[in-house]
Amino acid sequence: MASDQGASRGRPQLPRGWRRLLARLPIALYRVGLGPLFGGRLLLLHHVGRSTGLDRRVVLEVVAHDREHGSWTLASGFGPKSAWYQNLRRTPTTTIQVGNRRHRVTARFLSEDEGGEVMARYAPRHPRTARRLCAFMGFDVDGSVESYREAGRRIPFVRLDSSPGRG
């Protein structure tokens, strides 16, 4: 089971300095047309600044993709205080780019139980990444599906559903 260590320790600090530059490098790669290098694992999320109204961008890992229904699920590794997460709460309709394709999407914020199920399905498919994500966020997991489910209940997940006229 996941411990309360993550809750007591809080979320990880946002990267600063050279780590911030490194974290933002994929945005530059998308800008010069190299989005396909990331395959379907990463997407570029456009979001509107809730205070400034300016267009913002962030590259995020896709936790799950449902091709049939045209949806992508994301985890907020820095918690519900992440700028992109809060901005989507304010303006849930936006655009994403996966490879070189753009999609109009609407954000739906998953419940704790839905988040637990997402993580329980993700962990067996990507065990190393799931273990690292949980460690990064301060959650102890023992490798069992149930421990990942418990950790997933504390991670904010967002599903981006394709809007009509996508593309």
OpenMM code with the backbone's topology and positions (N, CA, C; nanometers):
from openmm import Vec3, app, unit

residues = "MET ALA SER ASP GLN GLY ALA SER ARG GLY ARG PRO GLN LEU PRO ARG GLY TRP ARG ARG LEU LEU ALA ARG LEU PRO ILE ALA LEU TYR ARG VAL GLY LEU GLY PRO LEU PHE GLY GLY ARG LEU LEU LEU LEU HIS HIS VAL GLY ARG SER THR GLY LEU ASP ARG ARG VAL VAL LEU GLU VAL VAL ALA HIS ASP ARG GLU HIS GLY SER TRP THR LEU ALA SER GLY PHE GLY PRO LYS SER ALA TRP TYR GLN ASN LEU ARG ARG THR PRO THR THR THR ILE GLN VAL GLY ASN ARG ARG HIS ARG VAL THR ALA ARG PHE LEU SER GLU ASP GLU GLY GLY GLU VAL MET ALA ARG TYR ALA PRO ARG HIS PRO ARG THR ALA ARG ARG LEU CYS ALA PHE MET GLY PHE ASP VAL ASP GLY SER VAL GLU SER TYR ARG GLU ALA GLY ARG ARG ILE PRO PHE VAL ARG LEU ASP SER SER PRO GLY ARG GLY".split()
positions = [
    Vec3(0.0835, -0.1185, 0.0000),
    Vec3(0.0000, 0.0000, 0.0000),
    Vec3(0.0873, 0.1239, 0.0000),
    Vec3(0.0365, 0.2294, -0.0597),
    Vec3(0.1100, 0.3552, -0.0592),
    Vec3(0.1058, 0.4139, 0.0810),
    Vec3(0.2180, 0.4707, 0.1232),
    Vec3(0.2202, 0.5301, 0.2557),
    Vec3(0.1716, 0.6736, 0.2496),
    Vec3(0.1587, 0.7354, 0.3667),
    Vec3(0.1201, 0.8752, 0.3727),
    Vec3(0.2393, 0.9670, 0.3554),
    Vec3(0.3552, 0.9104, 0.3250),
    Vec3(0.4755, 0.9901, 0.3104),
    Vec3(0.4556, 1.1002, 0.2073),
    Vec3(0.3949, 1.0704, 0.0936),
    Vec3(0.3742, 1.1716, -0.0092),
    Vec3(0.2837, 1.2833, 0.0381),
    Vec3(0.1810, 1.2486, 0.1157),
    Vec3(0.0889, 1.3500, 0.1649),
    Vec3(0.1574, 1.4398, 0.2663),
    Vec3(0.2407, 1.3816, 0.3534),
    Vec3(0.3062, 1.4632, 0.4555),
    Vec3(0.4227, 1.5417, 0.3973),
    Vec3(0.4909, 1.4857, 0.3032),
    Vec3(0.6065, 1.5515, 0.2445),
    Vec3(0.5645, 1.6556, 0.1418),
    Vec3(0.4472, 1.6431, 0.0886),
    Vec3(0.4022, 1.7366, -0.0138),
    Vec3(0.4491, 1.6947, -0.1513),
    Vec3(0.4092, 1.7710, -0.2482),
    Vec3(0.4457, 1.7421, -0.3865),
    Vec3(0.5893, 1.7857, -0.4141),
    Vec3(0.6490, 1.7294, -0.5193),
    Vec3(0.7853, 1.7702, -0.5544),
    Vec3(0.7901, 1.9178, -0.5939),
    Vec3(0.9056, 1.9762, -0.5776),
    Vec3(0.9279, 2.1146, -0.6179),
    Vec3(0.9343, 2.1231, -0.7700),
    Vec3(0.8845, 2.2327, -0.8242),
    Vec3(0.8969, 2.2561, -0.9676),
    Vec3(1.0444, 2.2738, -1.0022),
    Vec3(1.0854, 2.2261, -1.1206),
    Vec3(1.2270, 2.2395, -1.1573),
    Vec3(1.2653, 2.3856, -1.1770),
    Vec3(1.3898, 2.4165, -1.1425),
    Vec3(1.4442, 2.5514, -1.1583),
    Vec3(1.5775, 2.5412, -1.2316),
    Vec3(1.6230, 2.6541, -1.2837),
    Vec3(1.7543, 2.6611, -1.3473),
    Vec3(1.7655, 2.5692, -1.4675),
    Vec3(1.8786, 2.4968, -1.4743),
    Vec3(1.9034, 2.4118, -1.5903),
    Vec3(1.8023, 2.2975, -1.6000),
    Vec3(1.7460, 2.2530, -1.4876),
    Vec3(1.6447, 2.1464, -1.4914),
    Vec3(1.5159, 2.1961, -1.5558),
    Vec3(1.4820, 2.3213, -1.5325),
    Vec3(1.3637, 2.3802, -1.5973),
    Vec3(1.3859, 2.3903, -1.7477),
    Vec3(1.5062, 2.4343, -1.7871),
    Vec3(1.5382, 2.4424, -1.9300),
    Vec3(1.5282, 2.3045, -1.9958),
    Vec3(1.5819, 2.2041, -1.9277),
    Vec3(1.5758, 2.0677, -1.9796),
    Vec3(1.4313, 2.0187, -1.9904),
    Vec3(1.3505, 2.0499, -1.8884),
    Vec3(1.2101, 2.0071, -1.8883),
    Vec3(1.1309, 2.0751, -2.0001),
    Vec3(1.1714, 2.1950, -2.0395),
    Vec3(1.0992, 2.2692, -2.1428),
    Vec3(1.1535, 2.2432, -2.2839),
    Vec3(1.2629, 2.1706, -2.2962),
    Vec3(1.3217, 2.1396, -2.4266),
    Vec3(1.2227, 2.0742, -2.5238),
    Vec3(1.1402, 1.9791, -2.4792),
    Vec3(1.0450, 1.9193, -2.5739),
    Vec3(0.9506, 2.0203, -2.6392),
    Vec3(0.9192, 2.1298, -2.5714),
    Vec3(0.8335, 2.2331, -2.6311),
    Vec3(0.9024, 2.2900, -2.7549),
    Vec3(1.0318, 2.3180, -2.7432),
    Vec3(1.1081, 2.3698, -2.8568),
    Vec3(1.1105, 2.2683, -2.9709),
    Vec3(1.1231, 2.1403, -2.9375),
    Vec3(1.1239, 2.0371, -3.0417),
    Vec3(0.9897, 2.0313, -3.1143),
    Vec3(0.8798, 2.0458, -3.0414),
    Vec3(0.7484, 2.0531, -3.1055),
    Vec3(0.7403, 2.1745, -3.1975),
    Vec3(0.7914, 2.2874, -3.1521),
    Vec3(0.7847, 2.4115, -3.2314),
    Vec3(0.8552, 2.4003, -3.3650),
    Vec3(0.9647, 2.3230, -3.3699),
    Vec3(1.0379, 2.3093, -3.4965),
    Vec3(0.9926, 2.1868, -3.5764),
    Vec3(0.8770, 2.1281, -3.5383),
    Vec3(0.8193, 2.0186, -3.6160),
    Vec3(0.8704, 1.8810, -3.5820),
    Vec3(0.9367, 1.8653, -3.4687),
    Vec3(0.9917, 1.7345, -3.4319),
    Vec3(0.9056, 1.6591, -3.3310),
    Vec3(0.7791, 1.6965, -3.3187),
    Vec3(0.6864, 1.6266, -3.2301),
    Vec3(0.6780, 1.4774, -3.2541),
    Vec3(0.6861, 1.4320, -3.3818),
    Vec3(0.6785, 1.2877, -3.4064),
    Vec3(0.7882, 1.2061, -3.3374),
    Vec3(0.8984, 1.2697, -3.2971),
    Vec3(1.0040, 1.1972, -3.2252),
    Vec3(0.9523, 1.1337, -3.0970),
    Vec3(0.8485, 1.1922, -3.0388),
    Vec3(0.7962, 1.1441, -2.9114),
    Vec3(0.6909, 1.0359, -2.9271),
    Vec3(0.6546, 1.0053, -3.0512),
    Vec3(0.5512, 0.9054, -3.0738),
    Vec3(0.4234, 0.9462, -3.0036),
    Vec3(0.3556, 0.8524, -2.9450),
    Vec3(0.2334, 0.8825, -2.8720),
    Vec3(0.2562, 0.8949, -2.7223),
    Vec3(0.3814, 0.8867, -2.6779),
    Vec3(0.4131, 0.8887, -2.5343),
    Vec3(0.3987, 1.0271, -2.4727),
    Vec3(0.4269, 1.1318, -2.5519),
    Vec3(0.4186, 1.2698, -2.5026),
    Vec3(0.3259, 1.3498, -2.5928),
    Vec3(0.2633, 1.4516, -2.5358),
    Vec3(0.1826, 1.5432, -2.6151),
    Vec3(0.2112, 1.6860, -2.5713),
    Vec3(0.1834, 1.7779, -2.6620),
    Vec3(0.1970, 1.9202, -2.6326),
    Vec3(0.0584, 1.9738, -2.6008),
    Vec3(0.0425, 2.0227, -2.4797),
    Vec3(-0.0854, 2.0764, -2.4338),
    Vec3(-0.0807, 2.2285, -2.4397),
    Vec3(-0.1746, 2.2871, -2.5118),
    Vec3(-0.1934, 2.4322, -2.5110),
    Vec3(-0.2950, 2.4607, -2.4016),
    Vec3(-0.2700, 2.5614, -2.3222),
    Vec3(-0.3662, 2.6004, -2.2190),
    Vec3(-0.3608, 2.7512, -2.2034),
    Vec3(-0.4686, 2.8076, -2.1532),
    Vec3(-0.4804, 2.9523, -2.1380),
    Vec3(-0.4493, 2.9886, -1.9937),
    Vec3(-0.3561, 3.0808, -1.9749),
    Vec3(-0.3212, 3.1263, -1.8402),
    Vec3(-0.4435, 3.1834, -1.7703),
    Vec3(-0.4729, 3.1329, -1.6532),
    Vec3(-0.5943, 3.1751, -1.5819),
    Vec3(-0.5873, 3.3193, -1.5355),
    Vec3(-0.4681, 3.3742, -1.5154),
    Vec3(-0.4543, 3.5136, -1.4735),
    Vec3(-0.4249, 3.6055, -1.5911),
    Vec3(-0.3386, 3.5575, -1.6820),
    Vec3(-0.2930, 3.6427, -1.7918),
    Vec3(-0.3783, 3.6315, -1.9169),
    Vec3(-0.4439, 3.5167, -1.9354),
    Vec3(-0.5178, 3.4932, -2.0592),
    Vec3(-0.4272, 3.4603, -2.1760),
    Vec3(-0.2979, 3.4441, -2.1520),
    Vec3(-0.2021, 3.4147, -2.2582),
    Vec3(-0.1971, 3.2657, -2.2875),
    Vec3(-0.1593, 3.2335, -2.4113),
    Vec3(-0.1418, 3.0937, -2.4516),
    Vec3(-0.0189, 3.0378, -2.3822),
    Vec3(-0.0339, 2.9243, -2.3183),
    Vec3(0.0760, 2.8558, -2.2500),
    Vec3(0.0888, 2.7164, -2.3103),
    Vec3(0.2070, 2.6582, -2.2967),
    Vec3(0.2324, 2.5244, -2.3500),
    Vec3(0.3129, 2.4433, -2.2505),
    Vec3(0.2845, 2.3141, -2.2505),
    Vec3(0.3619, 2.2209, -2.1686),
    Vec3(0.3570, 2.0848, -2.2380),
    Vec3(0.4666, 2.0108, -2.2316),
    Vec3(0.4710, 1.8749, -2.2855),
    Vec3(0.4538, 1.7798, -2.1679),
    Vec3(0.3602, 1.6869, -2.1838),
    Vec3(0.3252, 1.5942, -2.0769),
    Vec3(0.3246, 1.4505, -2.1270),
    Vec3(0.3495, 1.3575, -2.0349),
    Vec3(0.3431, 1.2150, -2.0703),
    Vec3(0.1983, 1.1698, -2.0785),
    Vec3(0.1683, 1.0893, -2.1789),
    Vec3(0.0364, 1.0296, -2.1942),
    Vec3(0.0358, 0.9009, -2.1124),
    Vec3(-0.0531, 0.8951, -2.0146),
    Vec3(-0.0638, 0.7775, -1.9296),
    Vec3(-0.1492, 0.6708, -1.9987),
    Vec3(-0.2524, 0.7148, -2.0687),
    Vec3(-0.3399, 0.6230, -2.1425),
    Vec3(-0.3957, 0.6959, -2.2635),
    Vec3(-0.4126, 0.6207, -2.3717),
    Vec3(-0.4722, 0.6765, -2.4936),
    Vec3(-0.5774, 0.5794, -2.5447),
    Vec3(-0.6962, 0.6287, -2.5638),
    Vec3(-0.8057, 0.5492, -2.6183),
    Vec3(-0.8297, 0.5968, -2.7613),
    Vec3(-0.7749, 0.5244, -2.8567),
    Vec3(-0.7864, 0.5631, -2.9984),
    Vec3(-0.9317, 0.5632, -3.0450),
    Vec3(-1.0062, 0.4631, -3.0010),
    Vec3(-1.1449, 0.4487, -3.0449),
    Vec3(-1.2290, 0.5708, -3.0080),
    Vec3(-1.2124, 0.6203, -2.8863),
    Vec3(-1.2922, 0.7342, -2.8398),
    Vec3(-1.2183, 0.8668, -2.8511),
    Vec3(-1.0917, 0.8623, -2.8924),
    Vec3(-1.0141, 0.9845, -2.9071),
    Vec3(-0.9932, 1.0568, -2.7759),
    Vec3(-0.9322, 0.9872, -2.6786),
    Vec3(-0.9049, 1.0521, -2.5505),
    Vec3(-0.7634, 1.0184, -2.5049),
    Vec3(-0.7063, 1.1103, -2.4284),
    Vec3(-0.5728, 1.0976, -2.3724),
    Vec3(-0.5824, 1.1274, -2.2236),
    Vec3(-0.5174, 1.0447, -2.1421),
    Vec3(-0.5187, 1.0660, -1.9976),
    Vec3(-0.3801, 1.1092, -1.9523),
    Vec3(-0.3774, 1.2126, -1.8673),
    Vec3(-0.2540, 1.2712, -1.8167),
    Vec3(-0.2556, 1.2687, -1.6642),
    Vec3(-0.1370, 1.2639, -1.6045),
    Vec3(-0.1228, 1.2736, -1.4589),
    Vec3(-0.0513, 1.4035, -1.4270),
    Vec3(-0.0954, 1.4711, -1.3232),
    Vec3(-0.0277, 1.5919, -1.2773),
    Vec3(0.0743, 1.5525, -1.1713),
    Vec3(0.1968, 1.5260, -1.2138),
    Vec3(0.3024, 1.4817, -1.1243),
    Vec3(0.3371, 1.5829, -1.0158),
    Vec3(0.3091, 1.7110, -1.0406),
    Vec3(0.3350, 1.8136, -0.9405),
    Vec3(0.2091, 1.8461, -0.8615),
    Vec3(0.1049, 1.7651, -0.8793),
    Vec3(-0.0162, 1.7811, -0.8004),
    Vec3(-0.1159, 1.8797, -0.8593),
    Vec3(-0.2230, 1.9066, -0.7850),
    Vec3(-0.3308, 1.9920, -0.8353),
    Vec3(-0.2939, 2.1399, -0.8430),
    Vec3(-0.1771, 2.1765, -0.7916),
    Vec3(-0.1338, 2.3172, -0.7974),
    Vec3(-0.0549, 2.3478, -0.9246),
    Vec3(-0.0310, 2.2465, -1.0087),
    Vec3(0.0405, 2.2704, -1.1342),
    Vec3(-0.0350, 2.3733, -1.2167),
    Vec3(0.0397, 2.4627, -1.2791),
    Vec3(-0.0228, 2.5702, -1.3571),
    Vec3(-0.1129, 2.5143, -1.4659),
    Vec3(-0.0659, 2.4133, -1.5410),
    Vec3(-0.1476, 2.3617, -1.6508),
    Vec3(-0.2765, 2.3007, -1.5984),
    Vec3(-0.2693, 2.2334, -1.4838),
    Vec3(-0.3864, 2.1690, -1.4245),
    Vec3(-0.4883, 2.2750, -1.3821),
    Vec3(-0.4421, 2.3777, -1.3128),
    Vec3(-0.5311, 2.4855, -1.2700),
    Vec3(-0.5877, 2.5618, -1.3895),
    Vec3(-0.5048, 2.5812, -1.4920),
    Vec3(-0.5533, 2.6512, -1.6116),
    Vec3(-0.6625, 2.5718, -1.6821),
    Vec3(-0.6475, 2.4397, -1.6886),
    Vec3(-0.7521, 2.3564, -1.7492),
    Vec3(-0.8799, 2.3590, -1.6666),
    Vec3(-0.8658, 2.3698, -1.5367),
    Vec3(-0.9849, 2.3809, -1.4510),
    Vec3(-1.0643, 2.5054, -1.4891),
    Vec3(-0.9944, 2.6132, -1.5183),
    Vec3(-1.0592, 2.7396, -1.5544),
    Vec3(-1.1131, 2.7361, -1.6975),
    Vec3(-1.0328, 2.6819, -1.7906),
    Vec3(-1.0701, 2.6767, -1.9327),
    Vec3(-1.0447, 2.5347, -1.9831),
    Vec3(-1.1444, 2.4457, -1.9711),
    Vec3(-1.1212, 2.3043, -2.0037),
    Vec3(-1.1170, 2.2703, -2.1529),
    Vec3(-1.1615, 2.3589, -2.2393),
    Vec3(-1.1575, 2.3320, -2.3831),
    Vec3(-1.0301, 2.3912, -2.4404),
    Vec3(-0.9532, 2.3081, -2.5095),
    Vec3(-0.8232, 2.3521, -2.5582),
    Vec3(-0.7789, 2.2688, -2.6771),
    Vec3(-0.6499, 2.2776, -2.7077),
    Vec3(-0.5912, 2.2036, -2.8198),
    Vec3(-0.4680, 2.1289, -2.7704),
    Vec3(-0.4487, 2.0093, -2.8250),
    Vec3(-0.3260, 1.9348, -2.7992),
    Vec3(-0.2622, 1.9030, -2.9334),
    Vec3(-0.1349, 1.8703, -2.9277),
    Vec3(-0.0641, 1.8234, -3.0461),
    Vec3(0.0038, 1.6935, -3.0102),
    Vec3(-0.0233, 1.5902, -3.0882),
    Vec3(0.0407, 1.4604, -3.0717),
    Vec3(0.1127, 1.4347, -3.2030),
    Vec3(0.2445, 1.4247, -3.1981),
    Vec3(0.3218, 1.4201, -3.3219),
    Vec3(0.3032, 1.5522, -3.3949),
    Vec3(0.2552, 1.5461, -3.5179),
    Vec3(0.2260, 1.6691, -3.5930),
    Vec3(0.0763, 1.6930, -3.6078),
    Vec3(-0.0050, 1.6140, -3.5390),
    Vec3(-0.1507, 1.6285, -3.5490),
    Vec3(-0.2062, 1.7057, -3.4299),
    Vec3(-0.2956, 1.7974, -3.4611),
    Vec3(-0.3625, 1.8764, -3.3573),
    Vec3(-0.5029, 1.8208, -3.3345),
    Vec3(-0.5467, 1.8295, -3.2098),
    Vec3(-0.6798, 1.7818, -3.1724),
    Vec3(-0.7426, 1.8833, -3.0775),
    Vec3(-0.8688, 1.9162, -3.1027),
    Vec3(-0.9454, 1.9973, -3.0075),
    Vec3(-0.9962, 1.9020, -2.9007),
    Vec3(-0.9777, 1.9386, -2.7752),
    Vec3(-1.0151, 1.8501, -2.6647),
    Vec3(-1.0827, 1.9286, -2.5537),
    Vec3(-1.1532, 1.8534, -2.4714),
    Vec3(-1.2124, 1.9088, -2.3496),
    Vec3(-1.1641, 1.8244, -2.2325),
    Vec3(-1.1166, 1.8920, -2.1285),
    Vec3(-1.0623, 1.8235, -2.0115),
    Vec3(-1.1740, 1.7767, -1.9198),
    Vec3(-1.1581, 1.6539, -1.8695),
    Vec3(-1.2465, 1.6009, -1.7659),
    Vec3(-1.1568, 1.5510, -1.6536),
    Vec3(-1.1806, 1.6003, -1.5339),
    Vec3(-1.0975, 1.5687, -1.4187),
    Vec3(-1.1499, 1.4418, -1.3532),
    Vec3(-1.0629, 1.3421, -1.3416),
    Vec3(-1.1041, 1.2109, -1.2918),
    Vec3(-1.1168, 1.2102, -1.1400),
    Vec3(-1.2085, 1.1281, -1.0926),
    Vec3(-1.2263, 1.1101, -0.9479),
    Vec3(-1.1078, 1.0316, -0.8920),
    Vec3(-1.0977, 1.0265, -0.7604),
    Vec3(-0.9913, 0.9482, -0.6967),
    Vec3(-0.9994, 0.8013, -0.7375),
    Vec3(-1.1199, 0.7458, -0.7394),
    Vec3(-1.1350, 0.6048, -0.7769),
    Vec3(-1.0944, 0.5815, -0.9221),
    Vec3(-1.1331, 0.6722, -1.0116),
    Vec3(-1.0930, 0.6595, -1.1522),
    Vec3(-0.9412, 0.6698, -1.1653),
    Vec3(-0.8796, 0.7624, -1.0897),
    Vec3(-0.7344, 0.7765, -1.0910),
    Vec3(-0.6656, 0.6501, -1.0429),
    Vec3(-0.7214, 0.5886, -0.9395),
    Vec3(-0.6658, 0.4631, -0.8902),
    Vec3(-0.6687, 0.3545, -0.9954),
    Vec3(-0.7776, 0.3470, -1.0697),
    Vec3(-0.7883, 0.2454, -1.1756),
    Vec3(-0.6922, 0.2743, -1.2904),
    Vec3(-0.6766, 0.4017, -1.3249),
    Vec3(-0.5815, 0.4386, -1.4312),
    Vec3(-0.4413, 0.3919, -1.3921),
    Vec3(-0.4013, 0.4211, -1.2693),
    Vec3(-0.2669, 0.3844, -1.2238),
    Vec3(-0.2521, 0.2331, -1.2130),
    Vec3(-0.3567, 0.1641, -1.1702),
    Vec3(-0.3518, 0.0177, -1.1598),
    Vec3(-0.3320, -0.0461, -1.2975),
    Vec3(-0.3848, 0.0144, -1.4037),
    Vec3(-0.3652, -0.0375, -1.5408),
    Vec3(-0.2306, 0.0055, -1.5982),
    Vec3(-0.1860, 0.1270, -1.5623),
    Vec3(-0.0614, 0.1813, -1.6159),
    Vec3(0.0613, 0.1066, -1.5628),
    Vec3(0.0645, 0.0809, -1.4328),
    Vec3(0.1832, 0.0239, -1.3682),
    Vec3(0.2307, -0.1077, -1.4311),
    Vec3(0.1439, -0.2053, -1.4596),
    Vec3(0.1941, -0.3288, -1.5210),
    Vec3(0.2489, -0.3078, -1.6629),
    Vec3(0.1970, -0.2075, -1.7339),
    Vec3(0.2455, -0.1802, -1.8706),
    Vec3(0.3782, -0.1048, -1.8708),
    Vec3(0.3998, -0.0215, -1.7689),
    Vec3(0.5203, 0.0616, -1.7598),
    Vec3(0.5743, 0.0567, -1.6164),
    Vec3(0.6233, -0.0602, -1.5726),
    Vec3(0.6600, -0.0755, -1.4310),
    Vec3(0.7689, 0.0203, -1.3828),
    Vec3(0.8737, 0.0400, -1.4613),
    Vec3(0.9810, 0.1300, -1.4176),
    Vec3(0.9327, 0.2738, -1.4076),
    Vec3(0.8589, 0.3190, -1.5087),
    Vec3(0.8091, 0.4568, -1.5080),
    Vec3(0.7106, 0.4767, -1.3933),
    Vec3(0.6233, 0.3805, -1.3704),
    Vec3(0.5261, 0.3911, -1.2606),
    Vec3(0.5975, 0.3979, -1.1258),
    Vec3(0.6986, 0.3149, -1.1088),
    Vec3(0.7745, 0.3150, -0.9835),
    Vec3(0.8450, 0.4500, -0.9633),
    Vec3(0.9040, 0.5030, -1.0724),
    Vec3(0.9730, 0.6331, -1.0639),
    Vec3(0.8755, 0.7465, -1.0360),
    Vec3(0.7596, 0.7439, -1.1029),
    Vec3(0.6597, 0.8487, -1.0795),
    Vec3(0.6164, 0.8491, -0.9334),
    Vec3(0.5882, 0.7316, -0.8798),
    Vec3(0.5447, 0.7234, -0.7401),
    Vec3(0.6551, 0.7693, -0.6458),
    Vec3(0.7783, 0.7288, -0.6721),
    Vec3(0.8903, 0.7717, -0.5869),
    Vec3(0.9082, 0.9225, -0.5963),
    Vec3(0.8982, 0.9777, -0.7158),
    Vec3(0.9112, 1.1218, -0.7379),
    Vec3(0.8080, 1.1990, -0.6575),
    Vec3(0.6871, 1.1419, -0.6486),
    Vec3(0.5794, 1.2092, -0.5766),
    Vec3(0.5782, 1.1750, -0.4277),
    Vec3(0.6700, 1.0886, -0.3841),
    Vec3(0.6800, 1.0569, -0.2423),
    Vec3(0.5907, 0.9439, -0.1967),
    Vec3(0.5419, 0.8601, -0.2883),
    Vec3(0.4570, 0.7475, -0.2518),
    Vec3(0.5403, 0.6203, -0.2515),
    Vec3(0.5304, 0.5438, -0.1435),
    Vec3(0.5958, 0.4135, -0.1376),
    Vec3(0.4996, 0.3112, -0.1967),
    Vec3(0.5488, 0.2358, -0.2937),
    Vec3(0.4684, 0.1282, -0.3512),
    Vec3(0.5474, -0.0008, -0.3400),
    Vec3(0.4757, -0.1120, -0.3220),
    Vec3(0.5432, -0.2409, -0.3083),
    Vec3(0.5420, -0.3210, -0.4382),
    Vec3(0.4929, -0.2600, -0.5457),
    Vec3(0.4892, -0.3288, -0.6745),
    Vec3(0.3574, -0.3977, -0.7031),
    Vec3(0.2701, -0.4056, -0.6029),
    Vec3(0.1405, -0.4709, -0.6253),
    Vec3(0.0443, -0.3734, -0.6936),
    Vec3(-0.0492, -0.4297, -0.7652),
    Vec3(-0.1505, -0.3473, -0.8315),
    Vec3(-0.2259, -0.2638, -0.7283),
    Vec3(-0.2529, -0.3228, -0.6124),
    Vec3(-0.3271, -0.2497, -0.5092),
    Vec3(-0.2492, -0.1290, -0.4577),
    Vec3(-0.1168, -0.1412, -0.4443),
    Vec3(-0.0391, -0.0257, -0.3966),
    Vec3(-0.0372, 0.0850, -0.5016),
    Vec3(-0.0326, 0.0465, -0.6295),
    Vec3(-0.0402, 0.1479, -0.7360),
    Vec3(-0.1794, 0.2108, -0.7414),
    Vec3(-0.2808, 0.1296, -0.7184),
    Vec3(-0.4182, 0.1834, -0.7159),
    Vec3(-0.4306, 0.2884, -0.6043),
    Vec3(-0.3758, 0.2585, -0.4879),
    Vec3(-0.3820, 0.3528, -0.3758),
    Vec3(-0.3041, 0.4808, -0.4075),
    Vec3(-0.1877, 0.4678, -0.4674),
    Vec3(-0.1098, 0.5867, -0.5065),
    Vec3(-0.1874, 0.6677, -0.6103),
    Vec3(-0.2477, 0.5994, -0.7065),
    Vec3(-0.3239, 0.6672, -0.8117),
    Vec3(-0.4429, 0.7449, -0.7592),
    Vec3(-0.4959, 0.7036, -0.6458),
    Vec3(-0.6070, 0.7775, -0.5840),
    Vec3(-0.5617, 0.9160, -0.5385),
    Vec3(-0.4296, 0.9340, -0.5194),
    Vec3(-0.3778, 1.0626, -0.4710),
    Vec3(-0.3115, 1.1454, -0.5797),
    Vec3(-0.3110, 1.0938, -0.7012),
    Vec3(-0.2523, 1.1670, -0.8140),
    Vec3(-0.3662, 1.2285, -0.8947),
    Vec3(-0.3606, 1.3572, -0.9236),
    Vec3(-0.4664, 1.4180, -1.0061),
    Vec3(-0.4513, 1.3739, -1.1527),
    Vec3(-0.5549, 1.3118, -1.2065),
    Vec3(-0.5566, 1.2690, -1.3459),
    Vec3(-0.6596, 1.3502, -1.4231),
    Vec3(-0.6277, 1.3756, -1.5484),
    Vec3(-0.7165, 1.4495, -1.6387),
    Vec3(-0.7295, 1.3676, -1.7668),
    Vec3(-0.8525, 1.3516, -1.8127),
    Vec3(-0.8753, 1.2883, -1.9432),
    Vec3(-0.9136, 1.3982, -2.0416),
    Vec3(-0.8444, 1.4005, -2.1539),
    Vec3(-0.8729, 1.4967, -2.2603),
    Vec3(-0.9530, 1.4239, -2.3672),
    Vec3(-1.0783, 1.4635, -2.3839),
    Vec3(-1.1681, 1.4002, -2.4805),
    Vec3(-1.1745, 1.4836, -2.6068),
    Vec3(-1.1627, 1.4182, -2.7221),
    Vec3(-1.1736, 1.4901, -2.8501),
    Vec3(-1.3067, 1.5599, -2.8602),
    Vec3(-1.2994, 1.6833, -2.9084),
    Vec3(-1.4197, 1.7624, -2.9318),
    Vec3(-1.4646, 1.7415, -3.0750),
    Vec3(-1.5927, 1.7683, -3.1056),
    Vec3(-1.6359, 1.7591, -3.2444),
    Vec3(-1.5509, 1.8493, -3.3321),
    Vec3(-1.5228, 1.8017, -3.4525),
    Vec3(-1.4408, 1.8789, -3.5448),
    Vec3(-1.2947, 1.8695, -3.5095),
    Vec3(-1.2561, 1.7551, -3.4501),
    Vec3(-1.1174, 1.7398, -3.4079),
    Vec3(-1.0253, 1.7362, -3.5288),
    Vec3(-0.9002, 1.7653, -3.5001),
    Vec3(-0.7986, 1.7560, -3.6039),
    Vec3(-0.7422, 1.8869, -3.6450),
] * unit.nanometer
topology = app.Topology()
chain = topology.addChain("A")
for resn in residues:
    res = topology.addResidue(resn, chain)
    for name in ("N", "CA", "C"):
        topology.addAtom(name, app.Element.getBySymbol(name[0]), res)
